[in-house]
């Protein structure tokens, strides 16, 4: 019997943080083909967020603390508008999302995971401010979880 692919198991069982907004069309390889088929589709998510959630979620997303920085800018996948967001990831200490997610929520009403919406609501739609110490601790958790996930994936790739 082979072990299940860890990428197909829900992330919350392996990781202590959650991710949102990393759509398959936005993470393509050099050929333009999506590099991750196990992530949500931005095309399918477009227009699915209610207006009430759009109004509250977009500012929350824009208020997350910068967590990962990469050079360059993101372009709007639907309209081709350039420089809609920096290539950074944000966090509230529980969730991680790309900076461009605030744009896609505000302009295209892309759906968000229900658990993420509930999380935002539990904070009265105000993204918590993380101190430098909290960011450092969160970074340690993310690093440890990603190392453990890599080990788990390597273990599952070994022949049985």
Long-range contacts (C-beta under 8 A, 24 or more apart in sequence): 1-160, 2-160, 3-155, 3-156, 3-160, 4-156, 5-156, 6-149, 6-152, 6-153, 6-156, 7-38, 7-153, 8-38, 14-145, 14-148, 14-149, 14-152, 15-145, 15-146, 15-149, 16-141, 16-145, 17-91, 17-94, 17-95, 17-96, 17-138, 17-141, 17-142, 17-145, 18-94, 18-95, 18-96, 18-113, 18-115, 18-116, 19-95, 19-96, 19-97, 20-95, 20-96, 20-97, 20-101, 20-112, 20-113, 20-116, 21-61, 21-97, 21-98, 21-100, 21-101, 21-104, 21-110, 21-112, 22-97, 22-98, 23-77, 23-110, 25-77, 26-74, 26-77, 26-98, 26-100, 40-111, 42-77, 42-104, 42-108, 42-110, 45-110, 45-111, 46-78, 46-108, 46-109, 46-110, 47-108, 47-109, 47-110, 48-109, 48-110, 48-111, 49-105, 49-109, 49-110, 49-111, 49-112, 50-109, 51-109, 53-112, 53-117, 54-105, 54-106, 54-109, 56-120, 56-121, 56-125, 57-105, 57-112, 57-117, 57-120, 57-125, 58-102, 58-105, 58-106, 59-102, 59-125, 59-127, 60-92, 60-120, 60-123, 60-125, 60-126, 60-127, 61-90, 61-97, 61-101, 61-102, 61-105, 61-127, 62-102, 63-126, 63-127, 64-90, 64-91, 64-92, 64-97, 64-127, 65-90, 65-91, 65-92, 65-93, 65-127, 65-129, 65-130, 65-135, 66-90, 66-99, 67-91, 67-96, 67-135, 67-138, 67-139, 68-96, 74-98, 74-99, 74-100, 74-103, 76-103, 76-107, 78-108, 91-130, 91-135, 91-138, 92-119, 92-123, 92-127, 92-128, 92-130, 93-128, 93-130, 93-134, 93-138, 94-119, 95-119, 96-142
